[in-house]
Every structure is written in structure tokens, then in C-alpha cells.
């Protein structure tokens, strides 16, 4: 089941907005995931020993940006 043309256009429009501030929004995206599913921290070697969601963790910031840049739409 694929996207309709309208859905695809909405995704592309949304991504254009996200691209304007990838560093902040990508970190926010991962922060929300970790707030919803704290056990997901175990998937990240650099977060395993942390009790909190380290929003200032440079490795999390770098990872978030890398993921967003890899999945960006053309």
C-alpha cells in the first residue's frame, strides 16, 4: 500500500519545513522517541548508562542530524 499523490505531496512539503532546522528538529524527534520509549536508549551505546534523556549529548545530536540527512526526500 503506497502513498496517494496527495499524501506524497504532504510528506514532501513537511520535509521542506523540517529541512530548515535539521539540528534542532532532529534532536527533538529523538528526544520524543526516548521520552515515549525510554528502553530505546539501550539501542544507543552512548546512552545506555544514562538515566536521563541527555539532550545536550553531542553524540545524540550528531546521530540525529545524520539520520535526518540520510532520509531526506529529494
N, C-alpha and C positions, 0 to 999 in steps of 0.2 A: 504494500500500500504506500504510494508516494504522496508527495505534496501536490495540491492543486496549484495552478498558476498563481492564484491569489495568495495562497499560503507561502509559496516560494518568494513572492514579491515582498510580503510582510517580513519574512526572515531576513531578506537582503536589506530592507530598509532599517530594520532593527540593528543589524550588524553595522551599518554605516554610522549609526549613533554610537554604538559601543566602541568603534574604532577611534573615536575622537579622544578617548581617555582610557586606553587599554591598561596602563599600570594600575590605576585606581579601581577600575571596574573589574578587572580580572582578579585582583586581590579580594575584593568584596564578594565575588562569586564563590571563591574557595572558602572564604570565611563563613558564608551562609551554609555551604555544604557541611563544614565542620561543626557548625552550631546545630544543624539538624541531625547529623550523624557523627557524634564525637568519636566513635570507633574507627571512622575513616582515617583518623590521624595515624593509625598503625600502618597504613599504606605508604606513609612517607617516613623514610628513615630519619630525616631531620626533625620530625615532630614527635616521634614515639615516646620520648622521655619527658615531654612537656605536658603539664596538667591543664594548661590554658591554651586557648587558640592564639598563637603568637602572631598578631597582625603586623608586628614590626620585624618578623623573621626575614632576613634578606634572602634566604633560600626559598622560602614560600613565595615571596614576591617574584623572584626570578622564575620559579616554576610556573606560577600563574600567568605571567606575561608570555612565556614560551608556549604554553598550551594555547592561549588565545591567538597568538600569531600563527600557530600551526593549523588551527581550524578555521581561520578567517575565510570568508567567501570571496570569490573573485568575480 
